[in-house]
Amino acid sequence: MIHIEQAVIVEGKYDKIKLESIIDAVIIQTNGFAVFKDSEKMVLIKHFAHTNGIIILTDSDAAGFKIRNYLKGTIENDKITNVYIPDIFGKEKRKIKPSKEGKLGVEGINKDIIVNAFIKAGIYKRGMIIGADVLSRVSDPHDRDSMIYADGAGATILEAVTSDRPVGILSHATRSDTLEHAFMLWMGRSYDPSHQGNELYLKMDGHKLYEYALKTVPLVVQRA
């Protein structure tokens, strides 16, 4: 968890939820364009701007820049630090279809990309990213078709450096096929006939999912 003194301004509640898992800071959401007519919200933002400064972290689409420019036009620039996420095309998991411009918002950007954006803005010199999946909590040991599940964890350290050549996260690719393949995964009861509880476990069509992984994962690696 990265501690930040400045208040961070984001667009929506899902952006705020995403940041709360990465940083320890005051996070204020503009509720999109609603901030243009929300005088109370602007008083709050200006208060934090004059106290410790603010960080603007809006989406990389036209709407995000419109909100960013509005805030920059109403608050002294020396009180603002701009953090920019890169243009990454895709769709957030909770959405049925991509945004108008097809770009991921803050909520859909990987944590390491967001931390890298804070480092590029000069807010921090280095940061550690840790990720873990504990699927053993929800997998059924009696389900032979779900045996490709596994717990996993990884970590990396990002550090700001001066270089004459490109360094850092040079490339990134995200893919989601939830609309076409959502029903390969579902929640169900244990296959253990002696099991008495009502807990639900993560199930899969193991054969089809294995074929899907063999076909698509190399393509994502190649794109990245």
C-alpha positions in Angstrom: 0.0 0.0 0.0 1.5 3.3 -1.1 0.9 6.3 1.2 0.3 9.6 -0.6 -0.1 13.0 1.2 -2.1 14.6 -1.6 -5.7 14.0 -2.3 -6.3 12.0 -5.5 -9.1 13.0 -7.8 -10.8 10.3 -9.9 -13.9 10.2 -12.0 -16.2 7.5 -10.6 -16.8 5.1 -7.7 -15.2 2.1 -9.5 -12.0 4.1 -10.1 -12.0 5.0 -6.4 -12.5 1.3 -5.4 -9.5 0.3 -7.6 -7.2 3.0 -6.1 -8.2 2.1 -2.5 -6.5 -1.3 -3.1 -3.3 0.4 -4.2 -2.8 3.7 -2.3 -3.4 5.1 1.2 -4.8 8.6 0.5 -7.8 10.7 0.4 -9.6 9.8 -2.8 -12.4 12.1 -4.2 -14.6 11.1 -7.1 -16.0 13.8 -9.4 -19.0 11.7 -10.5 -18.1 12.4 -14.1 -19.2 15.7 -15.4 -21.4 16.3 -12.3 -18.5 18.1 -10.8 -19.0 21.0 -13.2 -22.2 22.0 -11.3 -21.3 20.6 -7.9 -20.1 23.7 -5.9 -19.7 21.7 -2.7 -17.5 19.2 -4.3 -15.3 21.9 -5.8 -15.0 23.6 -2.4 -13.8 20.2 -1.0 -11.3 19.7 -3.8 -9.9 23.3 -3.5 -9.6 22.7 0.3 -7.3 19.7 -0.2 -5.5 21.5 -3.1 -4.5 24.4 -0.7 -3.7 22.0 2.1 -1.4 19.3 0.6 -2.1 19.6 -3.1 -4.1 17.3 -5.4 -3.3 14.6 -7.9 -5.6 14.3 -10.9 -6.0 10.8 -12.2 -8.8 10.7 -14.8 -9.4 8.3 -17.7 -7.3 8.7 -20.9 -10.4 9.4 -23.1 -11.8 12.7 -24.2 -14.2 12.9 -21.2 -11.3 12.3 -18.8 -9.3 15.1 -20.3 -12.3 17.4 -20.2 -12.7 16.9 -16.5 -8.9 17.3 -16.0 -8.8 20.5 -17.9 -11.8 21.9 -15.9 -10.0 21.2 -12.7 -6.8 22.7 -14.0 -8.8 25.8 -15.0 -10.2 26.4 -11.5 -7.2 25.5 -9.3 -3.7 26.9 -9.2 -1.4 24.7 -11.3 1.3 24.6 -8.6 -1.2 22.8 -6.4 -1.8 20.0 -9.0 0.2 16.9 -10.0 -1.0 15.2 -13.2 -0.9 11.5 -13.4 -1.7 9.9 -16.7 -2.7 6.3 -17.5 -1.7 5.1 -20.9 -4.2 4.3 -23.8 -5.0 0.6 -23.4 -7.9 -0.7 -25.4 -10.3 -3.2 -23.9 -13.4 -3.6 -21.7 -13.9 -3.6 -18.0 -15.2 -6.9 -16.6 -18.4 -5.3 -15.2 -19.4 -3.8 -18.5 -21.3 -5.4 -21.4 -19.4 -3.5 -24.1 -16.4 -1.2 -24.3 -16.6 2.5 -23.7 -17.2 4.9 -26.6 -13.5 5.3 -27.5 -12.8 1.6 -26.5 -10.2 2.6 -23.9 -9.9 1.1 -20.4 -10.6 3.6 -17.6 -8.7 3.8 -14.3 -10.8 0.9 -12.9 -9.7 -1.4 -15.7 -6.0 -0.7 -15.6 -3.6 -3.2 -14.0 -2.2 -2.2 -10.6 1.4 -2.2 -11.9 0.5 0.2 -14.7 -1.1 2.6 -12.2 1.9 2.5 -9.9 4.2 3.1 -12.9 2.1 6.1 -13.7 2.7 7.5 -10.2 6.4 6.9 -10.5 6.5 8.6 -13.9 4.8 11.6 -12.4 7.6 11.9 -9.8 5.4 11.1 -6.8 7.4 8.1 -5.8 10.8 6.8 -6.8 10.0 3.1 -6.4 7.1 0.8 -5.6 6.5 -2.9 -5.1 3.6 -4.7 -6.7 2.4 -8.0 -5.2 -0.4 -10.1 -6.7 -1.8 -13.4 -5.5 -4.6 -15.8 -6.3 -5.8 -18.3 -3.6 -8.1 -20.5 -5.6 -7.8 -23.3 -3.2 -10.3 -21.5 -1.0 -13.0 -22.0 -3.6 -12.0 -25.1 -5.5 -13.4 -28.5 -4.9 -10.7 -31.2 -4.3 -13.2 -33.8 -5.5 -13.7 -32.2 -8.9 -11.3 -33.9 -11.3 -12.3 -31.5 -14.1 -11.0 -28.5 -12.2 -7.6 -29.8 -11.4 -5.8 -27.1 -13.4 -6.6 -24.6 -10.7 -3.6 -23.5 -8.6 -2.7 -20.9 -6.1 -0.1 -18.4 -7.3 1.7 -15.2 -6.3 4.2 -12.9 -7.8 5.9 -9.6 -7.0 8.0 -7.0 -8.9 9.7 -3.7 -7.9 9.4 -0.6 -10.1 11.9 2.2 -9.8 12.3 5.5 -11.5 15.6 5.9 -13.4 17.1 8.2 -16.0 17.9 6.5 -19.2 18.6 7.3 -22.9 16.7 4.2 -24.0 13.1 3.0 -23.2 12.9 1.2 -19.8 10.2 0.1 -17.4 6.9 -1.5 -18.6 7.5 -1.4 -22.3 4.5 -3.3 -23.3 1.2 -4.6 -22.0 -1.7 -6.6 -23.3 -5.1 -7.4 -21.8 -7.7 -9.7 -23.2 -11.2 -10.7 -22.0 -13.6 -13.2 -23.7 -16.2 -13.2 -21.0 -19.1 -12.7 -23.4 -18.2 -15.7 -25.5 -16.9 -18.1 -22.8 -18.5 -17.0 -19.6 -20.2 -20.4 -19.0 -17.0 -22.3 -18.9 -16.9 -21.3 -15.3 -19.7 -21.5 -12.7 -20.3 -22.1 -9.0 -21.6 -25.4 -7.8 -21.6 -27.8 -4.8 -18.9 -30.3 -4.0 -18.8 -33.6 -5.9 -18.0 -35.3 -2.6 -21.1 -37.4 -1.8 -20.4 -37.3 1.9 -20.1 -33.5 2.0 -22.9 -32.0 4.2 -22.4 -28.2 3.7 -24.0 -25.8 1.3 -20.8 -24.1 0.2 -20.4 -23.4 -3.5 -17.1 -24.1 -5.3 -15.7 -22.8 -8.5 -16.3 -25.3 -11.3 -15.0 -25.4 -14.9 -15.4 -27.2 -18.2 -11.8 -28.2 -17.9 -11.3 -29.7 -21.4 -12.7 -26.7 -23.2 -10.9 -24.2 -21.0 -7.6 -26.0 -21.6 -8.2 -25.8 -25.3 -9.1 -22.1 -25.0 -5.9 -21.4 -23.0 -3.7 -23.2 -25.6 -5.3 -21.1 -28.4 -5.5 -17.6 -26.8 -2.7 -17.2 -24.2 0.1 -17.4 -26.8 -1.6 -14.7 -28.8 -1.7 -12.4 -25.8 1.9 -13.1 -25.1 2.8 -12.3 -28.7 0.8 -9.0 -28.6 2.6 -7.9 -25.4 
